Amino acid sequence: MKLRLSSIYMTVSVVLLFVATLLGPDALGLTYLISGTLVLVMTAVGIRLHRPWTRSPWWWLATGSGAFVLGEVLRAVHGGLVGVERPFPSPTDTISVGAYICVILGVRSLLQSRSRRADLTTTLDAWLLAGGVGTLTWVYLMGPYVVDSSFPASERLLNSLYSMMDIIIVAMIARVALTPGHRPRA
């Protein structure tokens, strides 16, 4: 049986993440950068090997991955310049927000390439799933954090924005997974 590159990538990423978690925050940050860079490379390789008939979703996803990595590298550089290990909020958050937007556009393009017709049932299922994830995220993670006045308002607002974008991506990925349509290998 031929082992797919994506299976190898996923296995290596999970092992690296596990080992990095045991080694501490510095190793975890390095693993994040390596994994993000590999996502960018693997997406480009996948586009080259499989030649999907619509490439824009994959390039949006690759751009988002690259922007996440760039944002983290620049955050580390910015932290070195201002003497703070991981400054937050930081000017580099604009790059991270841009990365989220690229990923959202990529998943949206992927959805549109799979099915041109609107499917109300699938859309509702996806939003119900995202609503459940969003409710749990808000009740157990974000709600207590947002009302905690010991954190600056800008930090609470930016974290809320990141959480909302995460939930939007969960909803869109659920919709892609649930939508009937052509599923190319790429």
GROMACS elastic network, one bead per residue, 0.5 to 0.9 nm:
[ bonds ]
;  ai    aj funct       b0    kb
    3     6     6  0.84986   500
    3     7     6  0.68565   500
    3     8     6  0.73444   500
    4     7     6  0.53345   500
    4     8     6  0.66003   500
    4     9     6  0.87800   500
    5     8     6  0.50983   500
    5     9     6  0.60929   500
    5    10     6  0.86132   500
    5    42     6  0.81986   500
    5    46     6  0.89344   500
    6    10     6  0.60963   500
    6    11     6  0.85623   500
    6    42     6  0.77753   500
    6    46     6  0.89242   500
    7    10     6  0.51746   500
    7    11     6  0.61490   500
    7    12     6  0.85878   500
    8    11     6  0.51989   500
    8    12     6  0.61267   500
    8    13     6  0.84916   500
    9    12     6  0.52434   500
    9    13     6  0.60082   500
    9    14     6  0.85991   500
    9    35     6  0.89200   500
    9    38     6  0.80259   500
    9    39     6  0.85940   500
    9    42     6  0.82054   500
   10    13     6  0.50854   500
   10    14     6  0.61383   500
   10    15     6  0.86239   500
   11    14     6  0.52863   500
   11    15     6  0.62493   500
   11    16     6  0.85755   500
   12    15     6  0.51945   500
   12    16     6  0.60179   500
   12    17     6  0.85006   500
   13    16     6  0.50677   500
   13    17     6  0.59963   500
   13    18     6  0.85235   500
   13    31     6  0.83017   500
   13    34     6  0.89596   500
   13    35     6  0.64159   500
   14    17     6  0.50960   500
   14    18     6  0.61372   500
   14    19     6  0.86399   500
   15    18     6  0.51416   500
   15    19     6  0.61763   500
   15    20     6  0.84626   500
   16    19     6  0.51950   500
   16    20     6  0.58928   500
   16    21     6  0.84333   500
   16    28     6  0.87000   500
   16    31     6  0.65920   500
   16    35     6  0.85906   500
   17    20     6  0.50573   500
   17    21     6  0.60205   500
   17    22     6  0.86907   500
   17    27     6  0.89138   500
   17    28     6  0.69068   500
   17    31     6  0.65127   500
   17    32     6  0.80408   500
   17    35     6  0.88233   500
   18    21     6  0.51998   500
   18    22     6  0.65599   500
   18    23     6  0.88940   500
   19    22     6  0.52142   500
   19    23     6  0.63417   500
   19    24     6  0.89544   500
   19    27     6  0.84167   500
   19    28     6  0.85324   500
   20    24     6  0.62399   500
   20    25     6  0.77042   500
   20    26     6  0.82152   500
   20    29     6  0.83591   500
   20    30     6  0.83191   500
   20    31     6  0.66019   500
   21    24     6  0.55526   500
   21    25     6  0.72546   500
   21    27     6  0.73733   500
   21    28     6  0.59014   500
   22    25     6  0.89556   500
   22    27     6  0.86349   500
   22    28     6  0.87082   500
   23    26     6  0.78540   500
   23    27     6  0.59706   500
   23    28     6  0.75502   500
   24    27     6  0.56407   500
   24    28     6  0.62078   500
   24    29     6  0.88509   500
   25    29     6  0.61151   500
   25    30     6  0.86189   500
   26    29     6  0.52084   500
   26    30     6  0.63374   500
   26    31     6  0.86238   500
   27    30     6  0.50907   500
   27    31     6  0.60467   500
   27    32     6  0.85529   500
   28    31     6  0.50217   500
   28    32     6  0.61592   500
   28    33     6  0.87684   500
   29    32     6  0.50388   500
   29    33     6  0.64276   500
   29    34     6  0.87517   500
   29    72     6  0.86179   500
   30    33     6  0.51542   500
   30    34     6  0.62224   500
   30    35     6  0.85215   500
   31    34     6  0.50342   500
   31    35     6  0.58778   500
   31    36     6  0.83297   500
   32    35     6  0.51504   500
   32    36     6  0.59465   500
   32    37     6  0.84553   500
   32    69     6  0.79732   500
   32    72     6  0.89118   500
   33    36     6  0.51434   500
   33    37     6  0.60637   500
   33    38     6  0.85024   500
   33    68     6  0.87343   500
   33    69     6  0.57603   500
   33    70     6  0.87877   500
   33    72     6  0.76136   500
   33    73     6  0.79595   500
   34    37     6  0.51805   500
   34    38     6  0.61132   500
   34    39     6  0.86744   500
   34    69     6  0.86444   500
   35    38     6  0.50029   500
   35    39     6  0.62209   500
   35    40     6  0.87670   500
   36    39     6  0.50810   500
   36    40     6  0.64777   500
   36    41     6  0.88047   500
   36    65     6  0.59472   500
   36    66     6  0.70014   500
   36    68     6  0.73766   500
   36    69     6  0.58938   500
   37    40     6  0.51280   500
   37    41     6  0.63007   500
   37    42     6  0.85640   500
   37    65     6  0.73805   500
   37    66     6  0.67345   500
   37    69     6  0.67798   500
   38    42     6  0.57880   500
   38    43     6  0.82853   500
   39    42     6  0.50988   500
   39    43     6  0.59573   500
   39    44     6  0.85539   500
   39    62     6  0.71791   500
   39    65     6  0.66935   500
   39    66     6  0.83580   500
   40    43     6  0.52944   500
   40    44     6  0.63826   500
   40    45     6  0.87321   500
   40    61     6  0.81854   500
   40    63     6  0.75153   500
   40    64     6  0.86520   500
   40    65     6  0.59046   500
   40    66     6  0.60884   500
   41    44     6  0.51930   500
   41    45     6  0.61522   500
   41    46     6  0.85325   500
   41    62     6  0.80698   500
   42    46     6  0.59243   500
   42    47     6  0.85246   500
   42    62     6  0.88200   500
   43    47     6  0.61738   500
   43    48     6  0.85721   500
   43    58     6  0.67392   500
   43    59     6  0.77951   500
   43    61     6  0.79718   500
   43    62     6  0.60787   500
   43   186     6  0.87387   500
   44    47     6  0.51577   500
   44    48     6  0.62113   500
   44    49     6  0.86453   500
   44    58     6  0.80822   500
   44    59     6  0.77732   500
   44    62     6  0.73055   500
   45    48     6  0.50237   500
   45    49     6  0.60086   500
   45    50     6  0.83955   500
   46    49     6  0.51400   500
   46    50     6  0.57513   500
   46    51     6  0.76045   500
   46    52     6  0.88249   500
   46    58     6  0.88504   500
   46   185     6  0.89834   500
   46   186     6  0.60301   500
   47    50     6  0.55073   500
   47    51     6  0.51552   500
   47    52     6  0.64709   500
   47    55     6  0.70033   500
   47    58     6  0.72570   500
   47    59     6  0.84603   500
   47   186     6  0.65983   500
   48    51     6  0.55378   500
   48    52     6  0.85840   500
   49    52     6  0.88339   500
   49   186     6  0.82817   500
   50   184     6  0.86473   500
   50   185     6  0.69042   500
   50   186     6  0.54999   500
   51    54     6  0.82838   500
   51    55     6  0.76000   500
   51   186     6  0.73212   500
   52    55     6  0.58009   500
   52    58     6  0.89469   500
   52   184     6  0.70765   500
   52   185     6  0.79796   500
   52   186     6  0.59838   500
   53   184     6  0.88179   500
   54    57     6  0.71865   500
   54    58     6  0.83200   500
   54   109     6  0.89552   500
   54   110     6  0.84643   500
   54   113     6  0.70116   500
   55    58     6  0.54980   500
   55    59     6  0.63362   500
   55    60     6  0.87772   500
   56    59     6  0.50438   500
   56    60     6  0.60755   500
   56    61     6  0.85904   500
   56   106     6  0.72289   500
   56   109     6  0.71106   500
   56   110     6  0.82181   500
   57    60     6  0.51551   500
   57    61     6  0.62921   500
   57    62     6  0.86695   500
   57   103     6  0.86752   500
   57   105     6  0.73170   500
   57   107     6  0.64637   500
   57   108     6  0.76073   500
   57   110     6  0.51547   500
   57   111     6  0.87278   500
   57   113     6  0.83331   500
   58    61     6  0.50529   500
   58    62     6  0.60986   500
   58    63     6  0.85009   500
   58   106     6  0.63897   500
   58   107     6  0.85359   500
   58   109     6  0.86761   500
   58   110     6  0.77937   500
   58   186     6  0.85237   500
   59    63     6  0.59621   500
   59    64     6  0.84508   500
   59   106     6  0.73705   500
   60    63     6  0.50578   500
   60    64     6  0.61422   500
   60    65     6  0.86394   500
   60   102     6  0.53200   500
   60   103     6  0.62009   500
   60   104     6  0.84283   500
   60   105     6  0.65158   500
   60   107     6  0.82356   500
   60   109     6  0.84652   500
   61    64     6  0.50352   500
   61    65     6  0.61994   500
   61    66     6  0.86042   500
   61    99     6  0.87026   500
   61   102     6  0.63147   500
   61   104     6  0.82003   500
   61   105     6  0.79507   500
   61   106     6  0.51103   500
   61   107     6  0.74515   500
   62    65     6  0.50518   500
   62    66     6  0.61241   500
   62    67     6  0.85165   500
   62   102     6  0.84802   500
   62   103     6  0.81641   500
   62   106     6  0.86262   500
   63    66     6  0.50454   500
   63    67     6  0.60324   500
   63    68     6  0.85926   500
   63    99     6  0.72185   500
   63   102     6  0.65059   500
   63   103     6  0.78469   500
   64    67     6  0.50269   500
   64    68     6  0.61938   500
   64    69     6  0.87259   500
   64    96     6  0.85447   500
   64    98     6  0.74225   500
   64   100     6  0.64217   500
   64   101     6  0.74714   500
   64   103     6  0.51793   500
   64   104     6  0.87195   500
   64   106     6  0.83347   500
   65    68     6  0.51520   500
   65    69     6  0.64129   500
   65    70     6  0.86478   500
   65    99     6  0.67803   500
   65   100     6  0.88630   500
   65   102     6  0.84867   500
   65   103     6  0.77201   500
   66    69     6  0.51702   500
   66    70     6  0.60735   500
   66    71     6  0.84896   500
   66    99     6  0.77666   500
   67    71     6  0.58934   500
   67    72     6  0.85362   500
   67    95     6  0.62369   500
   67    96     6  0.65987   500
   67    98     6  0.72594   500
   67    99     6  0.50534   500
   67   100     6  0.86879   500
   67   102     6  0.85680   500
   68    71     6  0.50957   500
   68    72     6  0.63252   500
   68    73     6  0.87404   500
   68    95     6  0.72081   500
   68    96     6  0.55884   500
   68    97     6  0.87643   500
   68    98     6  0.85479   500
   68    99     6  0.56224   500
   68   100     6  0.81161   500
   69    72     6  0.52199   500
   69    73     6  0.62521   500
   69    74     6  0.86160   500
   69    96     6  0.87673   500
   70    73     6  0.51288   500
   70    74     6  0.60592   500
   70    75     6  0.84211   500
   70    92     6  0.87731   500
   70    95     6  0.76452   500
   70    96     6  0.84768   500
   71    74     6  0.51758   500
   71    75     6  0.59649   500
   71    76     6  0.86453   500
   71    92     6  0.55434   500
   71    93     6  0.69923   500
   71    94     6  0.82575   500
   71    95     6  0.54404   500
   71    96     6  0.56688   500
   71    99     6  0.84652   500
   72    76     6  0.62800   500
   72    77     6  0.86851   500
   72    92     6  0.77901   500
   72    96     6  0.81585   500
   73    76     6  0.52127   500
   73    77     6  0.63502   500
   73    78     6  0.86288   500
   74    78     6  0.59099   500
   74    79     6  0.83166   500
   74    92     6  0.63607   500
   75    79     6  0.59409   500
   75    80     6  0.85451   500
   75    85     6  0.88625   500
   75    86     6  0.66498   500
   75    87     6  0.69353   500
   75    88     6  0.86709   500
   75    90     6  0.71861   500
   75    91     6  0.81641   500
   75    92     6  0.57797   500
   75    93     6  0.81731   500
   76    80     6  0.62145   500
   76    81     6  0.86989   500
   76    84     6  0.89112   500
   76    85     6  0.71041   500
   76    86     6  0.64904   500
   76    87     6  0.82069   500
   77    80     6  0.50817   500
   77    81     6  0.63263   500
   77    82     6  0.88294   500
   78    81     6  0.50621   500
   78    82     6  0.62601   500
   78    83     6  0.82947   500
   78    84     6  0.82198   500
   78    85     6  0.88688   500
   78    86     6  0.83242   500
   78    87     6  0.74664   500
   78    90     6  0.80055   500
   78    91     6  0.85199   500
   78    92     6  0.80824   500
   79    82     6  0.52930   500
   79    83     6  0.55922   500
   79    85     6  0.51813   500
   79    86     6  0.56095   500
   79    87     6  0.56431   500
   79    90     6  0.89030   500
   80    83     6  0.51400   500
   80    84     6  0.65226   500
   80    85     6  0.68875   500
   80    86     6  0.87582   500
   81    84     6  0.79472   500
   82    85     6  0.86806   500
   82    87     6  0.82589   500
   83    87     6  0.87587   500
   84    87     6  0.56519   500
   86    89     6  0.89971   500
   86    90     6  0.87424   500
   87    90     6  0.57257   500
   88    91     6  0.86854   500
   88    92     6  0.89788   500
   88    93     6  0.80571   500
   88   155     6  0.67450   500
   88   158     6  0.89917   500
   89    92     6  0.81353   500
   89    93     6  0.66833   500
   89   154     6  0.70399   500
   89   155     6  0.58274   500
   89   158     6  0.73089   500
   90    93     6  0.55185   500
   90    94     6  0.81215   500
   91    94     6  0.60447   500
   91    95     6  0.80045   500
   92    95     6  0.53357   500
   92    96     6  0.67077   500
   92    97     6  0.89068   500
   93    97     6  0.60760   500
   93    98     6  0.83902   500
   93   158     6  0.85703   500
   94    97     6  0.51346   500
   94    98     6  0.61307   500
   94    99     6  0.85834   500
   95    99     6  0.61236   500
   95   100     6  0.87302   500
   96   100     6  0.63657   500
   96   101     6  0.86971   500
   96   162     6  0.89687   500
   97   100     6  0.50960   500
   97   101     6  0.63302   500
   97   102     6  0.87485   500
   97   161     6  0.87195   500
   97   162     6  0.76519   500
   97   165     6  0.86726   500
   98   102     6  0.62296   500
   98   103     6  0.86932   500
   99   102     6  0.50718   500
   99   103     6  0.62769   500
   99   104     6  0.86097   500
  100   103     6  0.51156   500
  100   104     6  0.61166   500
  100   105     6  0.85657   500
  100   162     6  0.83556   500
  100   165     6  0.68406   500
  100   166     6  0.81581   500
  100   169     6  0.84168   500
  101   104     6  0.50244   500
  101   105     6  0.60839   500
  101   106     6  0.84765   500
  101   165     6  0.83290   500
  102   105     6  0.50707   500
  102   106     6  0.60236   500
  102   107     6  0.86385   500
  103   107     6  0.61500   500
  103   108     6  0.84342   500
  103   169     6  0.77292   500
  104   107     6  0.52732   500
  104   108     6  0.60603   500
  104   109     6  0.85272   500
  104   165     6  0.82928   500
  104   168     6  0.77439   500
  104   169     6  0.61001   500
  104   172     6  0.76961   500
  105   109     6  0.59880   500
  105   110     6  0.84661   500
  106   109     6  0.50850   500
  106   110     6  0.60860   500
  106   111     6  0.85702   500
  107   111     6  0.61460   500
  107   112     6  0.86330   500
  107   169     6  0.77297   500
  107   172     6  0.65140   500
  107   173     6  0.66873   500
  107   176     6  0.75781   500
  108   111     6  0.50529   500
  108   112     6  0.62253   500
  108   113     6  0.86165   500
  108   172     6  0.69627   500
  108   173     6  0.87377   500
  108   176     6  0.83908   500
  109   112     6  0.50301   500
  109   113     6  0.60760   500
  109   114     6  0.86155   500
  110   113     6  0.51238   500
  110   114     6  0.62959   500
  110   115     6  0.88808   500
  110   176     6  0.74010   500
  111   114     6  0.52254   500
  111   115     6  0.64168   500
  111   116     6  0.83340   500
  111   172     6  0.80486   500
  111   173     6  0.85686   500
  111   175     6  0.75979   500
  111   176     6  0.53724   500
  111   177     6  0.89745   500
  111   179     6  0.78727   500
  112   115     6  0.54263   500
  112   116     6  0.56652   500
  112   117     6  0.84253   500
  113   116     6  0.68770   500
  113   181     6  0.88769   500
  113   182     6  0.84743   500
  114   176     6  0.79869   500
  114   179     6  0.78545   500
  114   180     6  0.76982   500
  114   181     6  0.52029   500
  114   182     6  0.54870   500
  114   183     6  0.68673   500
  114   184     6  0.88286   500
  115   118     6  0.77613   500
  115   119     6  0.88181   500
  115   179     6  0.73946   500
  115   180     6  0.71662   500
  115   181     6  0.54948   500
  115   182     6  0.75087   500
  118   122     6  0.88039   500
  118   123     6  0.82197   500
  119   122     6  0.55690   500
  119   123     6  0.62153   500
  119   124     6  0.87150   500
  119   179     6  0.75158   500
  119   180     6  0.89253   500
  120   123     6  0.50439   500
  120   124     6  0.60631   500
  120   125     6  0.85585   500
  121   124     6  0.52076   500
  121   125     6  0.61804   500
  121   126     6  0.86410   500
  122   125     6  0.50307   500
  122   126     6  0.61150   500
  122   127     6  0.85778   500
  122   174     6  0.86552   500
  122   175     6  0.61197   500
  122   176     6  0.88378   500
  122   178     6  0.60255   500
  122   179     6  0.59728   500
  122   180     6  0.87130   500
  123   126     6  0.51748   500
  123   127     6  0.61850   500
  123   128     6  0.85419   500
  123   171     6  0.85677   500
  123   172     6  0.87404   500
  123   174     6  0.87797   500
  123   175     6  0.60483   500
  123   178     6  0.85854   500
  123   179     6  0.82915   500
  124   127     6  0.51096   500
  124   128     6  0.59765   500
  124   129     6  0.85505   500
  124   175     6  0.87135   500
  125   128     6  0.50951   500
  125   129     6  0.62484   500
  125   130     6  0.86276   500
  125   171     6  0.88300   500
  125   174     6  0.80426   500
  125   175     6  0.75235   500
  125   178     6  0.80875   500
  126   129     6  0.51776   500
  126   130     6  0.61874   500
  126   131     6  0.84634   500
  126   170     6  0.81782   500
  126   171     6  0.50990   500
  126   172     6  0.69880   500
  126   173     6  0.80576   500
  126   174     6  0.51117   500
  126   176     6  0.86702   500
  126   177     6  0.89566   500
  126   178     6  0.76123   500
  127   131     6  0.57838   500
  127   132     6  0.84545   500
  127   168     6  0.87561   500
  127   170     6  0.88897   500
  127   171     6  0.55571   500
  127   172     6  0.82892   500
  127   174     6  0.82525   500
  127   175     6  0.80735   500
  128   132     6  0.61991   500
  128   133     6  0.86500   500
  128   171     6  0.82203   500
  129   132     6  0.51840   500
  129   133     6  0.63118   500
  129   134     6  0.84521   500
  129   170     6  0.80941   500
  129   171     6  0.67525   500
  129   174     6  0.75177   500
  130   133     6  0.50261   500
  130   134     6  0.57766   500
  130   135     6  0.83646   500
  130   167     6  0.58738   500
  130   168     6  0.71901   500
  130   169     6  0.86459   500
  130   170     6  0.59835   500
  130   172     6  0.85908   500
  130   174     6  0.80383   500
  131   135     6  0.59301   500
  131   136     6  0.85415   500
  131   167     6  0.79875   500
  131   171     6  0.82107   500
  132   135     6  0.51378   500
  132   136     6  0.62732   500
  132   137     6  0.85073   500
  133   136     6  0.52479   500
  133   137     6  0.60245   500
  133   138     6  0.85292   500
  133   167     6  0.70536   500
  133   170     6  0.82441   500
  134   138     6  0.59984   500
  134   139     6  0.84900   500
  134   163     6  0.82937   500
  134   164     6  0.78212   500
  134   166     6  0.89099   500
  134   167     6  0.59788   500
  135   138     6  0.51347   500
  135   139     6  0.59853   500
  135   140     6  0.83973   500
  136   139     6  0.52505   500
  136   140     6  0.58861   500
  136   141     6  0.76555   500
  137   140     6  0.56177   500
  137   141     6  0.52116   500
  137   142     6  0.61513   500
  137   143     6  0.80388   500
  137   163     6  0.79013   500
  137   167     6  0.88266   500
  138   141     6  0.55513   500
  138   144     6  0.81320   500
  138   163     6  0.86453   500
  139   142     6  0.66040   500
  139   143     6  0.53521   500
  139   144     6  0.73955   500
  140   143     6  0.66678   500
  140   144     6  0.71319   500
  141   144     6  0.64155   500
  141   145     6  0.66396   500
  141   146     6  0.89709   500
  142   145     6  0.50089   500
  142   146     6  0.58447   500
  142   147     6  0.86509   500
  142   156     6  0.86367   500
  142   159     6  0.80572   500
  142   160     6  0.68738   500
  142   163     6  0.78975   500
  143   146     6  0.53223   500
  143   147     6  0.65543   500
  143   148     6  0.87513   500
  144   147     6  0.55918   500
  144   148     6  0.62942   500
  145   148     6  0.51711   500
  145   149     6  0.84263   500
  145   151     6  0.81091   500
  145   156     6  0.70708   500
  146   149     6  0.77142   500
  146   151     6  0.83499   500
  146   153     6  0.82427   500
  146   156     6  0.54290   500
  146   157     6  0.76070   500
  146   159     6  0.85618   500
  146   160     6  0.75818   500
  147   150     6  0.88810   500
  147   151     6  0.89221   500
  147   156     6  0.84334   500
  148   151     6  0.62796   500
  148   152     6  0.89718   500
  148   156     6  0.85451   500
  149   152     6  0.68995   500
  149   153     6  0.75762   500
  149   156     6  0.89826   500
  151   154     6  0.84275   500
  151   155     6  0.67010   500
  151   156     6  0.67357   500
  152   155     6  0.53741   500
  152   156     6  0.64796   500
  152   157     6  0.87573   500
  153   156     6  0.50885   500
  153   157     6  0.60259   500
  153   158     6  0.85381   500
  154   157     6  0.51228   500
  154   158     6  0.60947   500
  154   159     6  0.85401   500
  155   158     6  0.52493   500
  155   159     6  0.61177   500
  155   160     6  0.85364   500
  156   159     6  0.52352   500
  156   160     6  0.61506   500
  156   161     6  0.86890   500
  157   160     6  0.50872   500
  157   161     6  0.62597   500
  157   162     6  0.87725   500
  158   162     6  0.62648   500
  158   163     6  0.86387   500
  159   162     6  0.50751   500
  159   163     6  0.61965   500
  159   164     6  0.86463   500
  160   163     6  0.50702   500
  160   164     6  0.61849   500
  160   165     6  0.86689   500
  161   164     6  0.51277   500
  161   165     6  0.62593   500
  161   166     6  0.86286   500
  162   165     6  0.51727   500
  162   166     6  0.61944   500
  162   167     6  0.87422   500
  163   166     6  0.50005   500
  163   167     6  0.63026   500
  163   168     6  0.87046   500
  164   167     6  0.51200   500
  164   168     6  0.62495   500
  164   169     6  0.86880   500
  165   169     6  0.61939   500
  165   170     6  0.86060   500
  166   169     6  0.51459   500
  166   170     6  0.62344   500
  166   171     6  0.87228   500
  167   171     6  0.62141   500
  167   172     6  0.86209   500
  168   171     6  0.51130   500
  168   172     6  0.61983   500
  168   173     6  0.86155   500
  169   172     6  0.50523   500
  169   173     6  0.60132   500
  169   174     6  0.84041   500
  170   173     6  0.52326   500
  170   174     6  0.60614   500
  170   175     6  0.85488   500
  171   174     6  0.51251   500
  171   175     6  0.61755   500
  171   176     6  0.87235   500
  172   176     6  0.62214   500
  172   177     6  0.86034   500
  173   176     6  0.50023   500
  173   177     6  0.61239   500
  173   178     6  0.85500   500
  174   177     6  0.50436   500
  174   178     6  0.60577   500
  174   179     6  0.84377   500
  175   178     6  0.50912   500
  175   179     6  0.57826   500
  176   179     6  0.53443   500
  176   180     6  0.83604   500
  177   180     6  0.81817   500
  180   183     6  0.86055   500
  183   186     6  0.83834   500
